[in-house]
Structures are given as C-alpha cells and as structure tokens.
Amino acid sequence: MPNLRIMTCVWGDNHAGWFERALLKSLSWPQNNAAIKDAIWTIFTKQEDKDRILSKAKTMGAKHLEYVILPEAVQGNHPNM
C-alpha cells in the first residue's frame, strides 16, 4: 500500500508551464523520483489540458497516477488560468 499521496491542481498554459519547469524538474531528482514511485498521485485539471499534463506526469514513473476533471464552476475566469 502506498504511503504517500500527491495531489496537484494544474490547468492552463501558464500553470502547465510551471508544472513542467518546476514540479517535474524537482521530481526528476533521484531521491525525489524514488520517493514517488509507489505514491498515489492525483492530478486535478481541465479536460482540454488532461492529455498534456498526464503525458508529462507519466514520465516520472509513478505507478498510481489518476486524474480528476474539474467542473467549470471551480475553474474560474482568472486571466492566468
């Protein structure tokens, strides 16, 4: 049974860029990467960003990757989203 749960909210070009440049870069470090191998990683995203985000997340090798599509009501209309 995994002993670590990771939850990540990411959608839109701006946040997807941060996800790729910062989070995935950090998780690619050997000790960090080893720590997430057996973690449950849940990614909350928009339907239109799902494939892009999940394809990048899968490169980290987490065995238990899942996603949740956010309803439009929680996605907001902020200019950076």
C-alpha positions as CSV (number, residue, x, y, z in Angstrom):
1,M,0.0,0.0,0.0
2,P,1.4,3.4,-1.0
3,N,2.4,5.6,2.0
4,L,2.4,8.9,0.1
5,R,-0.4,10.7,-1.7
6,I,0.4,13.6,-4.0
7,M,-2.4,16.0,-5.1
8,T,-1.7,18.5,-7.9
9,C,-4.0,21.1,-9.4
10,V,-2.8,22.3,-12.7
11,W,-4.6,23.7,-15.8
12,G,-4.0,26.3,-18.5
13,D,-0.8,27.2,-20.3
14,N,0.7,29.3,-17.5
15,H,0.3,26.7,-14.8
16,A,1.2,23.8,-17.1
17,G,4.4,25.5,-17.8
18,W,5.2,25.8,-14.1
19,F,4.3,22.2,-13.7
20,E,6.8,21.2,-16.4
21,R,9.6,23.5,-15.5
22,A,9.4,23.4,-11.7
23,L,7.5,20.4,-10.3
24,L,8.6,17.8,-12.8
25,K,12.2,19.1,-12.7
26,S,12.1,18.7,-8.9
27,L,10.6,15.2,-9.1
28,S,13.2,14.1,-11.6
29,W,15.9,14.3,-9.0
30,P,16.9,10.8,-8.0
31,Q,15.8,10.9,-4.3
32,N,12.6,12.7,-5.1
33,N,11.8,10.3,-8.0
34,A,12.4,7.3,-5.9
35,A,10.0,8.6,-3.2
36,I,7.1,9.0,-5.7
37,K,7.4,5.6,-7.4
38,D,4.8,4.0,-5.1
39,A,2.9,7.2,-4.3
40,I,-0.7,7.8,-5.3
41,W,-0.6,10.9,-7.5
42,T,-3.9,12.6,-8.2
43,I,-3.9,15.4,-10.8
44,F,-6.9,17.8,-10.9
45,T,-7.1,19.5,-14.3
46,K,-9.4,20.8,-17.1
47,Q,-10.5,18.4,-19.9
48,E,-8.5,20.3,-22.5
49,D,-5.3,20.0,-20.5
50,K,-5.6,16.4,-19.4
51,D,-3.6,14.7,-22.1
52,R,-0.7,17.2,-22.0
53,I,-0.5,17.1,-18.2
54,L,-0.8,13.3,-17.8
55,S,1.7,12.6,-20.6
56,K,4.3,14.7,-18.7
57,A,3.4,13.2,-15.3
58,K,3.7,9.6,-16.6
59,T,7.4,10.3,-17.4
60,M,8.0,10.4,-13.6
61,G,7.2,6.7,-13.3
62,A,4.6,6.9,-10.6
63,K,2.7,3.6,-10.5
64,H,-0.6,5.0,-9.3
65,L,-1.5,8.0,-11.4
66,E,-5.1,9.2,-11.5
67,Y,-6.8,12.4,-12.6
68,V,-10.0,14.4,-11.8
69,I,-11.6,16.7,-14.4
70,L,-12.5,19.9,-12.6
71,P,-16.1,21.2,-13.2
72,E,-16.3,24.6,-14.9
73,A,-17.6,26.2,-11.7
74,V,-14.3,25.8,-10.0
75,Q,-12.0,26.6,-12.9
76,G,-12.7,30.4,-12.6
77,N,-12.1,33.1,-15.1
78,H,-8.8,34.5,-13.8
79,P,-6.6,35.8,-16.7
80,N,-3.8,33.4,-15.7
81,M,-5.9,30.3,-15.9
